[in-house]
Protein backbone atom coordinates (compact mmCIF):
# COMPACT_ATOMS: atom_id res chain seq x y z
CA UNK A 1 0.00 0.00 0.00
CA UNK A 2 1.35 3.40 -0.97
CA UNK A 3 1.14 6.21 1.56
CA UNK A 4 -0.02 9.64 0.34
CA UNK A 5 2.36 12.55 -0.10
CA UNK A 6 2.21 14.89 2.89
CA UNK A 7 2.47 18.65 2.42
CA UNK A 8 2.26 20.84 5.51
CA UNK A 9 2.03 24.56 4.87
CA UNK A 10 3.80 26.90 7.33
CA UNK A 11 1.86 27.16 10.58
CA UNK A 12 -0.58 24.38 9.65
CA UNK A 13 1.00 21.41 11.42
CA UNK A 14 -0.66 19.46 14.18
CA UNK A 15 0.09 21.05 17.56
CA UNK A 16 0.71 19.65 21.00
CA UNK A 17 1.82 22.46 23.29
CA UNK A 18 4.87 24.17 21.82
CA UNK A 19 5.49 21.43 19.21
CA UNK A 20 4.12 21.74 15.69
CA UNK A 21 4.26 18.30 14.07
CA UNK A 22 4.96 18.36 10.34
CA UNK A 23 5.24 14.57 9.96
CA UNK A 24 3.28 12.34 12.31
CA UNK A 25 3.25 8.61 12.94
CA UNK A 26 0.03 8.37 10.94
CA UNK A 27 1.96 9.89 8.00
CA UNK A 28 5.04 7.64 8.32
CA UNK A 29 6.13 5.04 10.87
CA UNK A 30 9.78 5.90 10.30
CA UNK A 31 10.03 9.27 12.07
CA UNK A 32 8.27 12.26 13.61
CA UNK A 33 9.30 15.74 12.49
CA UNK A 34 8.36 18.82 14.44
CA UNK A 35 9.22 22.45 14.99
CA UNK A 36 9.67 23.35 18.64
CA UNK A 37 9.74 26.86 20.08
CA UNK A 38 11.21 27.30 23.54
CA UNK A 39 10.63 30.65 25.19
CA UNK A 40 13.28 31.97 27.59
CA UNK A 41 13.33 29.75 30.67
CA UNK A 42 11.49 26.85 29.00
CA UNK A 43 12.91 23.39 28.64
CA UNK A 44 12.46 19.67 29.15
CA UNK A 45 14.04 17.94 32.15
CA UNK A 46 16.30 14.93 31.81
CA UNK A 47 14.65 11.94 30.17
CA UNK A 48 15.45 8.88 28.03
CA UNK A 49 13.82 7.57 24.88
CA UNK A 50 14.45 3.83 25.05
CA UNK A 51 13.62 2.97 21.44
CA UNK A 52 14.13 6.13 19.40
CA UNK A 53 16.83 8.58 18.48
CA UNK A 54 16.07 12.22 19.27
CA UNK A 55 17.71 14.92 17.17
CA UNK A 56 17.74 18.69 17.05
CA UNK A 57 18.67 21.22 14.38
CA UNK A 58 18.74 24.68 15.94
CA UNK A 59 17.16 27.20 13.57
CA UNK A 60 17.22 30.29 15.82
CA UNK A 61 18.71 31.10 19.21
CA UNK A 62 20.93 28.94 21.40
CA UNK A 63 19.79 25.62 22.83
CA UNK A 64 21.41 24.30 26.01
CA UNK A 65 21.57 20.52 26.41
CA UNK A 66 22.87 18.15 29.04
CA UNK A 67 23.51 14.71 27.55
CA UNK A 68 24.75 11.29 28.59
CA UNK A 69 25.79 9.65 31.82
CA UNK A 70 28.62 12.16 32.19
CA UNK A 71 26.22 15.16 31.99
CA UNK A 72 28.04 16.66 29.02
CA UNK A 73 27.02 20.31 28.57
CA UNK A 74 26.31 21.33 24.96
CA UNK A 75 25.67 24.86 23.78
CA UNK A 76 24.02 24.60 20.35
CA UNK A 77 23.85 27.86 18.40
CA UNK A 78 21.76 28.31 15.23
CA UNK A 79 22.90 25.84 12.57
CA UNK A 80 24.07 23.22 15.09
CA UNK A 81 22.79 19.64 14.81
CA UNK A 82 22.69 17.30 17.82
CA UNK A 83 21.80 13.60 17.65
CA UNK A 84 20.94 11.88 20.93
CA UNK A 85 20.92 8.09 20.46
CA UNK A 86 18.18 5.93 21.94
CA UNK A 87 18.82 5.10 25.58
CA UNK A 88 20.80 8.30 26.25
CA UNK A 89 19.64 10.67 29.00
CA UNK A 90 19.22 14.27 27.84
CA UNK A 91 17.61 17.56 28.80
CA UNK A 92 17.07 20.70 26.76
CA UNK A 93 16.63 24.32 27.83
CA UNK A 94 16.50 27.87 26.62
CA UNK A 95 18.79 29.70 29.02
CA UNK A 96 18.88 32.83 26.87
CA UNK A 97 16.73 35.92 26.49
CA UNK A 98 15.38 35.17 22.98
CA UNK A 99 13.20 32.32 21.73
CA UNK A 100 14.89 29.12 20.54
CA UNK A 101 13.36 27.58 17.43
CA UNK A 102 14.44 24.10 16.42
CA UNK A 103 13.65 21.24 14.11
CA UNK A 104 13.14 18.02 16.10
CA UNK A 105 13.22 14.51 14.64
CA UNK A 106 12.35 11.35 16.57
CA UNK A 107 13.06 8.08 14.76
CA UNK A 108 11.25 5.80 14.51
CA UNK A 109 7.84 7.45 14.84
CA UNK A 110 5.55 7.24 17.87
CA UNK A 111 6.67 10.24 19.91
CA UNK A 112 3.67 12.28 18.76
CA UNK A 113 1.27 9.65 20.05
CA UNK A 114 3.03 9.40 23.41
CA UNK A 115 2.57 13.12 24.05
CA UNK A 116 -1.10 13.14 23.09
CA UNK A 117 -1.48 13.60 19.32
CA UNK A 118 -3.94 11.28 17.64
Secondary structure as UniProt FT lines:
FT   TURN            10..11
FT   STRAND          14..16
FT   TURN            17..18
FT   STRAND          19..23
FT   TURN            25..27
FT   STRAND          32..38
FT   TURN            40..41
FT   STRAND          43..47
FT   STRAND          53..60
FT   STRAND          62..67
FT   TURN            68..71
FT   STRAND          72..77
FT   TURN            78..79
FT   STRAND          81..84
FT   TURN            86..87
FT   STRAND          90..93
FT   STRAND          100..107
FT   HELIX           111..114
FT   TURN            115..116
//
